[in-house]
């Protein structure tokens, strides 16, 4: 097997993990929040943070490393327009993700405390949840566009 196919396989698998973990976390977090049971929300928050550390963080590193390595192997300049747009969109998604990590950690602590106290979620939790959601919107669409650019490689 060629080095390019190894890199491409790692790149595609990590893209699936990155996108799938984000979408799955958002779905389960939203559904538990909608259910309103503080203990379930606390457990979901704990698992979302864990999934980010186990899956999202490594794939965030693997994606650009394998992408740049594939460019190097095939001799495609990093200044190719679709490649530059891919990196810009990936950066946008990353800039949205960084505050999301902080928000998830805060929400995890707040929901855990509310569950331990048998109390409702504090107002700050609801505010953080809205921020979390709205930061996810541009990140989600940026990652959709990145996948589209990786697949179709438009030459514009």
C-alpha positions in Angstrom: 0.0 0.0 0.0 1.3 3.4 -0.9 2.0 6.1 1.7 -0.6 8.3 0.0 -3.3 5.6 0.6 -2.3 5.2 4.2 -2.5 9.0 4.7 -5.8 9.3 2.8 -7.3 6.4 4.9 -6.2 8.1 8.1 -7.5 11.4 6.9 -10.9 10.0 5.9 -11.4 8.0 9.0 -10.4 10.9 11.2 -12.8 13.1 9.3 -15.6 10.6 10.0 -14.7 10.6 13.7 -14.5 14.3 13.9 -17.7 15.0 12.2 -19.6 12.1 13.7 -18.5 12.8 17.3 -19.5 16.5 16.9 -22.9 15.6 15.4 -23.5 12.8 17.9 -22.5 15.0 20.9 -24.8 17.8 19.7 -27.7 15.4 19.2 -27.4 13.7 22.6 -26.7 16.9 24.4 -29.8 18.6 22.8 -32.0 15.6 23.5 -31.0 15.3 27.2 -31.4 19.1 27.6 -34.8 19.0 26.0 -35.8 16.2 28.4 -35.1 18.4 31.3 -33.9 15.7 33.8 -30.9 17.3 35.5 -29.2 13.9 36.3 -29.5 12.9 32.6 -28.1 16.2 31.5 -25.2 15.9 33.9 -24.3 12.5 32.6 -24.6 13.6 29.0 -22.4 16.6 29.7 -19.8 14.3 31.3 -19.8 12.0 28.3 -19.7 14.8 25.7 -16.6 16.2 27.4 -15.1 12.7 27.5 -15.9 12.2 23.8 -14.2 15.5 22.9 -11.0 14.4 24.6 -11.0 10.9 23.3 -12.1 11.5 19.7 -12.3 15.2 18.7 -9.0 16.3 20.0 -6.9 13.7 18.3 -8.8 14.1 15.0 -8.3 17.8 15.1 -4.6 17.2 15.0 -4.7 14.3 12.5 -6.7 16.2 9.9 -4.3 19.0 9.1 -1.2 16.7 9.5 -2.5 14.1 7.1 -3.9 16.7 4.7 -0.6 18.6 4.4 1.3 15.3 4.1 -1.0 14.2 1.2 -0.5 17.5 -0.5 3.3 17.1 -0.2 3.1 13.5 -1.5 1.2 14.4 -4.6 3.0 17.7 -5.1 -0.1 19.9 -4.8 0.8 23.4 -3.6 -0.7 24.5 -0.3 -1.6 27.7 -2.1 -4.2 25.9 -4.3 -7.4 27.9 -3.8 -9.6 25.0 -2.7 -6.9 24.0 -0.2 -6.6 27.5 1.2 -10.3 27.7 1.5 -10.4 24.3 3.3 -7.8 25.5 5.8 -9.7 28.8 6.4 -12.9 27.0 7.0 -11.2 24.4 9.3 -9.7 27.3 11.2 -13.1 28.9 11.5 -14.5 25.6 12.9 -11.6 25.4 15.3 -12.1 29.0 16.5 -15.7 28.1 17.3 -14.6 24.8 19.0 -12.2 26.4 21.5 -14.8 28.4 23.4 -17.1 25.3 23.1 -14.6 23.3 25.1 -14.7 25.9 27.9 -18.5 26.0 27.8 -18.8 22.2 27.9 -16.5 22.1 31.0 -18.5 24.8 32.7 -21.8 23.1 31.8 -20.5 19.8 33.1 -19.6 21.3 36.4 -22.9 23.2 36.7 -25.1 20.3 35.8 -23.1 17.9 38.1 -23.6 20.4 41.0 -27.3 20.8 40.2 -27.8 17.1 40.1 -25.9 16.6 43.4 -28.0 19.3 45.0 -31.2 18.0 43.5 -31.7 21.5 42.2 -32.7 23.0 38.8 -30.0 24.1 36.4 -28.8 27.6 37.0 -29.5 30.4 34.6 -25.8 30.5 33.6 -26.2 26.9 32.3 -29.0 27.9 30.0 -27.0 30.9 28.8 -23.9 28.7 28.1 -26.1 26.2 26.3 -27.3 28.9 23.9 -23.7 30.0 23.3 -22.7 26.4 22.8 -25.5 25.9 20.2 -24.8 29.1 18.3 -21.0 28.4 18.1 -21.8 25.0 16.7 -23.8 26.3 13.8 -21.0 28.0 11.9 -18.6 25.2 12.9 -21.0 22.6 11.5 -21.5 24.3 8.2 -17.8 25.1 7.9 -17.0 21.4 8.4 -19.7 20.4 5.8 -18.0 22.8 3.3 -14.6 21.3 4.2 -15.8 17.8 3.4 -17.3 19.1 0.2 -14.0 20.7 -0.8 -12.1 17.5 0.1 -14.4 15.4 -2.0 -14.9 17.6 -5.1 -11.6 19.5 -5.1 -12.9 22.3 -7.2 -10.4 24.1 -9.3 -11.5 27.8 -9.2 
